[in-house]
Amino acid sequence: MTGWGDLARALSGHAPLRICGDTPRAAVALVFRDGAQGGLELLFIRRAEHERDPWSGHMGFPGGRREPGDPGLEATAVRETLEETSLDLAGDGERLGALDEVKALARGRPVDLVIAPFVFRLRRRLDGAASHEVVSLHWLPLERLLAPGTRSTLQYQYEETVLELPCLRIDGLVIWGLTYRMFESLLHAMGDSETRTLVKEHEPGE
């Protein structure tokens, strides 16, 4: 069973890939807490439906675009997590590390945006709360996320082609696209070669 020591050691030894350039930036937080039955739980959110949001209604991690007042991308992830989930990572969290930056995709097309994922630990077992941007919060056990039976695919219509994309299916939730890619980046940092599925950088998705 993966514990805090395993996660901290893996992230401390991971040098995250950075994407150079003047592309607009965003950041997300992968927030872990102690599980009720032992082990670790990872927070996912379901985004609210909004016609101007290309990821409307999707599962994801809390986060958003960097604002001028943010001193850095880690601060962006902390601010957005507080706004979206009421979880105060500055006061109740501990930064464990960072993952590879990813180029954003929306509806199968590149978006002029680079996303930086950061990993945090909650020092207390807090639940958080939904907001106008987030419909629901889901704390999912890491061991179940790693289980082979959680691996699946979904059909995605991209222009004139139907693609089979990798995803995770758990408790009726479907985790795919950018969120799936960032979760795979976490597994890569953890060195989990058995359950890792390589995701091509330009694969259509969220």
C-alpha positions as YAML, in Angstrom:
chain: A
units: angstrom
residues:
- id: 1
  name: MET
  ca: [0.00, 0.00, 0.00]
- id: 2
  name: THR
  ca: [1.43, 3.36, -1.03]
- id: 3
  name: GLY
  ca: [2.08, 5.69, 1.92]
- id: 4
  name: TRP
  ca: [3.30, 9.23, 2.52]
- id: 5
  name: GLY
  ca: [6.93, 8.17, 2.61]
- id: 6
  name: ASP
  ca: [6.69, 6.44, -0.76]
- id: 7
  name: LEU
  ca: [4.96, 9.44, -2.35]
- id: 8
  name: ALA
  ca: [7.32, 12.02, -0.86]
- id: 9
  name: ARG
  ca: [10.43, 10.06, -1.90]
- id: 10
  name: ALA
  ca: [9.17, 9.59, -5.44]
- id: 11
  name: LEU
  ca: [8.34, 13.26, -5.91]
- id: 12
  name: SER
  ca: [11.54, 14.52, -4.30]
- id: 13
  name: GLY
  ca: [13.52, 12.61, -6.89]
- id: 14
  name: HIS
  ca: [11.42, 13.70, -9.87]
- id: 15
  name: ALA
  ca: [12.65, 16.55, -12.08]
- id: 16
  name: PRO
  ca: [9.46, 17.83, -13.78]
- id: 17
  name: LEU
  ca: [9.46, 18.62, -17.47]
- id: 18
  name: ARG
  ca: [9.05, 22.34, -18.15]
- id: 19
  name: ILE
  ca: [7.62, 23.72, -21.41]
- id: 20
  name: CYS
  ca: [9.43, 26.86, -22.52]
- id: 21
  name: GLY
  ca: [7.86, 29.84, -24.22]
- id: 22
  name: ASP
  ca: [5.50, 32.73, -23.56]
- id: 23
  name: THR
  ca: [2.36, 30.58, -23.62]
- id: 24
  name: PRO
  ca: [-0.27, 31.53, -21.01]
- id: 25
  name: ARG
  ca: [0.00, 29.40, -17.87]
- id: 26
  name: ALA
  ca: [-2.33, 27.60, -15.51]
- id: 27
  name: ALA
  ca: [-1.81, 25.32, -12.53]
- id: 28
  name: VAL
  ca: [-3.69, 22.51, -10.80]
- id: 29
  name: ALA
  ca: [-3.35, 20.77, -7.44]
- id: 30
  name: LEU
  ca: [-3.30, 17.03, -6.87]
- id: 31
  name: VAL
  ca: [-4.39, 16.95, -3.23]
- id: 32
  name: PHE
  ca: [-3.89, 13.86, -1.10]
- id: 33
  name: ARG
  ca: [-5.22, 13.09, 2.37]
- id: 34
  name: ASP
  ca: [-5.22, 10.13, 4.76]
- id: 35
  name: GLY
  ca: [-7.83, 7.55, 3.78]
- id: 36
  name: ALA
  ca: [-10.59, 6.53, 6.17]
- id: 37
  name: GLN
  ca: [-9.49, 2.88, 5.90]
- id: 38
  name: GLY
  ca: [-5.77, 3.54, 5.62]
- id: 39
  name: GLY
  ca: [-3.78, 4.41, 2.55]
- id: 40
  name: LEU
  ca: [-4.12, 7.67, 0.65]
- id: 41
  name: GLU
  ca: [-7.02, 9.39, -1.08]
- id: 42
  name: LEU
  ca: [-6.72, 11.77, -4.05]
- id: 43
  name: LEU
  ca: [-9.14, 14.62, -4.69]
- id: 44
  name: PHE
  ca: [-11.00, 14.95, -7.98]
- id: 45
  name: ILE
  ca: [-13.63, 17.53, -8.80]
- id: 46
  name: ARG
  ca: [-16.51, 17.58, -11.26]
- id: 47
  name: ARG
  ca: [-16.59, 20.93, -13.01]
- id: 48
  name: ALA
  ca: [-19.85, 22.88, -13.23]
- id: 49
  name: GLU
  ca: [-21.65, 23.04, -16.57]
- id: 50
  name: HIS
  ca: [-20.86, 26.25, -18.41]
- id: 51
  name: GLU
  ca: [-21.22, 26.90, -22.13]
- id: 52
  name: ARG
  ca: [-17.95, 28.85, -22.33]
- id: 53
  name: ASP
  ca: [-15.89, 26.27, -20.43]
- id: 54
  name: PRO
  ca: [-14.27, 23.75, -22.83]
- id: 55
  name: TRP
  ca: [-13.99, 21.29, -19.92]
- id: 56
  name: SER
  ca: [-17.55, 21.87, -18.71]
- id: 57
  name: GLY
  ca: [-18.86, 18.99, -16.60]
- id: 58
  name: HIS
  ca: [-15.60, 17.02, -16.77]
- id: 59
  name: MET
  ca: [-13.72, 15.38, -13.94]
- id: 60
  name: GLY
  ca: [-10.51, 17.17, -13.06]
- id: 61
  name: PHE
  ca: [-8.20, 18.56, -10.41]
- id: 62
  name: PRO
  ca: [-8.81, 21.96, -8.80]
- id: 63
  name: GLY
  ca: [-6.95, 24.73, -10.59]
- id: 64
  name: GLY
  ca: [-7.09, 27.46, -13.17]
- id: 65
  name: ARG
  ca: [-5.23, 30.20, -15.01]
- id: 66
  name: ARG
  ca: [-2.48, 32.24, -13.43]
- id: 67
  name: GLU
  ca: [-3.56, 35.76, -12.49]
- id: 68
  name: PRO
  ca: [-1.31, 38.85, -12.41]
- id: 69
  name: GLY
  ca: [-1.27, 38.90, -8.60]
- id: 70
  name: ASP
  ca: [-0.01, 35.30, -8.30]
- id: 71
  name: PRO
  ca: [3.70, 35.25, -7.35]
- id: 72
  name: GLY
  ca: [4.12, 31.91, -9.10]
- id: 73
  name: LEU
  ca: [2.28, 28.90, -10.49]
- id: 74
  name: GLU
  ca: [2.28, 27.08, -7.16]
- id: 75
  name: ALA
  ca: [0.45, 30.09, -5.71]
- id: 76
  name: THR
  ca: [-2.03, 29.81, -8.59]
- id: 77
  name: ALA
  ca: [-2.77, 26.19, -7.67]
- id: 78
  name: VAL
  ca: [-3.22, 27.13, -3.99]
- id: 79
  name: ARG
  ca: [-5.50, 30.09, -4.75]
- id: 80
  name: GLU
  ca: [-7.66, 28.20, -7.23]
- id: 81
  name: THR
  ca: [-8.03, 25.23, -4.87]
- id: 82
  name: LEU
  ca: [-9.26, 27.54, -2.12]
- id: 83
  name: GLU
  ca: [-11.71, 29.27, -4.47]
- id: 84
  name: GLU
  ca: [-13.07, 26.04, -5.93]
- id: 85
  name: THR
  ca: [-13.08, 23.68, -2.93]
- id: 86
  name: SER
  ca: [-12.60, 25.81, 0.24]
- id: 87
  name: LEU
  ca: [-9.43, 23.79, 1.01]
- id: 88
  name: ASP
  ca: [-6.65, 26.06, 2.25]
- id: 89
  name: LEU
  ca: [-3.42, 24.48, 1.05]
- id: 90
  name: ALA
  ca: [-1.42, 27.42, 2.36]
- id: 91
  name: GLY
  ca: [-2.57, 26.75, 5.92]
- id: 92
  name: ASP
  ca: [-3.50, 23.06, 5.95]
- id: 93
  name: GLY
  ca: [-1.37, 21.67, 3.16]
- id: 94
  name: GLU
  ca: [2.20, 20.67, 2.47]
- id: 95
  name: ARG
  ca: [3.75, 20.76, -1.00]
- id: 96
  name: LEU
  ca: [5.24, 17.39, -1.91]
- id: 97
  name: GLY
  ca: [6.47, 18.16, -5.41]
- id: 98
  name: ALA
  ca: [5.61, 19.02, -9.00]
- id: 99
  name: LEU
  ca: [4.78, 16.97, -12.09]
- id: 100
  name: ASP
  ca: [5.52, 17.47, -15.78]
- id: 101
  name: GLU
  ca: [3.86, 20.46, -17.40]
- id: 102
  name: VAL
  ca: [1.33, 19.61, -20.11]
- id: 103
  name: LYS
  ca: [-0.01, 21.42, -23.15]
- id: 104
  name: ALA
  ca: [-3.75, 21.85, -22.90]
- id: 105
  name: LEU
  ca: [-6.23, 20.27, -25.29]
- id: 106
  name: ALA
  ca: [-9.95, 21.03, -25.50]
- id: 107
  name: ARG
  ca: [-12.39, 19.06, -27.64]
- id: 108
  name: GLY
  ca: [-9.47, 17.42, -29.38]
- id: 109
  name: ARG
  ca: [-7.74, 20.65, -30.39]
- id: 110
  name: PRO
  ca: [-4.65, 22.37, -28.92]
- id: 111
  name: VAL
  ca: [-5.29, 25.30, -26.60]
- id: 112
  name: ASP
  ca: [-2.81, 28.15, -26.11]
- id: 113
  name: LEU
  ca: [-2.22, 27.14, -22.50]
- id: 114
  name: VAL
  ca: [0.38, 25.22, -20.49]
- id: 115
  name: ILE
  ca: [-0.68, 23.58, -17.22]
- id: 116
  name: ALA
  ca: [1.64, 22.97, -14.27]
- id: 117
  name: PRO
  ca: [0.50, 20.24, -11.81]
- id: 118
  name: PHE
  ca: [1.59, 20.39, -8.16]
- id: 119
  name: VAL
  ca: [1.15, 17.67, -5.53]
- id: 120
  name: PHE
  ca: [0.06, 18.50, -1.98]
- id: 121
  name: ARG
  ca: [-0.64, 16.68, 1.25]
- id: 122
  name: LEU
  ca: [-3.43, 17.75, 3.60]
- id: 123
  name: ARG
  ca: [-2.18, 17.69, 7.17]
- id: 124
  name: ARG
  ca: [-5.75, 17.25, 8.43]
- id: 125
  name: ARG
  ca: [-8.51, 15.03, 7.06]
- id: 126
  name: LEU
  ca: [-10.69, 17.76, 5.54]
- id: 127
  name: ASP
  ca: [-13.52, 17.24, 3.04]
- id: 128
  name: GLY
  ca: [-13.73, 20.59, 1.27]
- id: 129
  name: ALA
  ca: [-16.93, 21.94, -0.28]
- id: 130
  name: ALA
  ca: [-18.40, 22.51, -3.73]
- id: 131
  name: SER
  ca: [-18.60, 26.00, -5.23]
- id: 132
  name: HIS
  ca: [-20.14, 27.79, -8.19]
- id: 133
  name: GLU
  ca: [-17.29, 26.37, -10.31]
- id: 134
  name: VAL
  ca: [-17.40, 22.83, -8.91]
- id: 135
  name: VAL
  ca: [-20.47, 20.59, -8.71]
- id: 136
  name: SER
  ca: [-18.97, 17.87, -6.50]
- id: 137
  name: LEU
  ca: [-15.78, 16.69, -4.80]
- id: 138
  name: HIS
  ca: [-14.62, 13.06, -4.91]
- id: 139
  name: TRP
  ca: [-11.92, 11.61, -2.65]
- id: 140
  name: LEU
  ca: [-10.82, 8.40, -4.36]
- id: 141
  name: PRO
  ca: [-8.50, 5.79, -2.79]
- id: 142
  name: LEU
  ca: [-5.15, 5.67, -4.57]
- id: 143
  name: GLU
  ca: [-5.03, 1.88, -4.35]
- id: 144
  name: ARG
  ca: [-8.33, 1.62, -6.25]
- id: 145
  name: LEU
  ca: [-7.13, 4.11, -8.84]
- id: 146
  name: LEU
  ca: [-4.08, 1.91, -9.38]
- id: 147
  name: ALA
  ca: [-6.11, -1.31, -9.66]
- id: 148
  name: PRO
  ca: [-6.09, -2.90, -13.15]
- id: 149
  name: GLY
  ca: [-9.90, -3.14, -13.13]
- id: 150
  name: THR
  ca: [-10.15, 0.65, -13.02]
- id: 151
  name: ARG
  ca: [-8.42, 0.94, -16.41]
- id: 152
  name: SER
  ca: [-10.79, 1.32, -19.33]
- id: 153
  name: THR
  ca: [-11.38, 3.18, -22.60]
- id: 154
  name: LEU
  ca: [-14.00, 5.53, -23.95]
- id: 155
  name: GLN
  ca: [-15.10, 6.38, -27.45]
- id: 156
  name: TYR
  ca: [-14.43, 9.95, -28.49]
- id: 157
  name: GLN
  ca: [-15.69, 11.57, -31.68]
- id: 158
  name: TYR
  ca: [-12.86, 13.61, -33.20]
- id: 159
  name: GLU
  ca: [-13.87, 15.21, -36.49]
- id: 160
  name: GLU
  ca: [-14.83, 12.25, -38.71]
- id: 161
  name: THR
  ca: [-13.11, 9.60, -36.60]
- id: 162
  name: VAL
  ca: [-14.18, 7.71, -33.48]
- id: 163
  name: LEU
  ca: [-11.16, 7.19, -31.21]
- id: 164
  name: GLU
  ca: [-10.67, 4.78, -28.31]
- id: 165
  name: LEU
  ca: [-9.08, 6.83, -25.54]
- id: 166
  name: PRO
  ca: [-7.68, 5.52, -22.24]
- id: 167
  name: CYS
  ca: [-9.54, 6.45, -19.07]
- id: 168
  name: LEU
  ca: [-10.22, 5.42, -15.47]
- id: 169
  name: ARG
  ca: [-13.68, 4.26, -14.44]
- id: 170
  name: ILE
  ca: [-14.46, 4.23, -10.73]
- id: 171
  name: ASP
  ca: [-17.73, 4.62, -8.80]
- id: 172
  name: GLY
  ca: [-19.54, 5.72, -11.96]
- id: 173
  name: LEU
  ca: [-16.95, 8.43, -12.66]
- id: 174
  name: VAL
  ca: [-14.90, 8.65, -15.86]
- id: 175
  name: ILE
  ca: [-11.46, 10.27, -15.66]
- id: 176
  name: TRP
  ca: [-9.87, 10.95, -19.03]
- id: 177
  name: GLY
  ca: [-8.12, 13.54, -21.20]
- id: 178
  name: LEU
  ca: [-5.88, 16.07, -19.46]
- id: 179
  name: THR
  ca: [-6.72, 14.77, -16.00]
- id: 180
  name: TYR
  ca: [-5.85, 11.23, -17.03]
- id: 181
  name: ARG
  ca: [-2.56, 12.43, -18.52]
- id: 182
  name: MET
  ca: [-1.62, 14.22, -15.30]
- id: 183
  name: PHE
  ca: [-2.50, 11.15, -13.24]
- id: 184
  name: GLU
  ca: [-0.25, 9.11, -15.54]
- id: 185
  name: SER
  ca: [2.49, 11.68, -14.93]
- id: 186
  name: LEU
  ca: [2.08, 11.02, -11.21]
- id: 187
  name: LEU
  ca: [2.48, 7.28, -11.81]
- id: 188
  name: HIS
  ca: [5.55, 7.95, -13.93]
- id: 189
  name: ALA
  ca: [7.08, 9.93, -11.06]
- id: 190
  name: MET
  ca: [6.24, 7.05, -8.72]
- id: 191
  name: GLY
  ca: [7.92, 4.60, -11.11]
- id: 192
  name: ASP
  ca: [4.79, 2.49, -11.49]
- id: 193
  name: SER
  ca: [5.68, 0.79, -14.76]
- id: 194
  name: GLU
  ca: [3.19, -2.05, -14.36]
- id: 195
  name: THR
  ca: [0.06, 0.09, -14.28]
- id: 196
  name: ARG
  ca: [1.32, 3.02, -16.33]
- id: 197
  name: THR
  ca: [-0.21, 3.51, -19.80]
- id: 198
  name: LEU
  ca: [1.75, 5.82, -22.07]
- id: 199
  name: VAL
  ca: [-0.32, 8.72, -23.36]
- id: 200
  name: LYS
  ca: [0.83, 10.50, -26.51]
- id: 201
  name: GLU
  ca: [1.32, 14.24, -26.07]
- id: 202
  name: HIS
  ca: [-0.94, 15.14, -28.99]
- id: 203
  name: GLU
  ca: [-3.66, 12.57, -28.41]
- id: 204
  name: PRO
  ca: [-7.13, 14.19, -28.71]
- id: 205
  name: GLY
  ca: [-8.89, 14.48, -25.37]
- id: 206
  name: GLU
  ca: [-10.24, 17.07, -22.97]
...
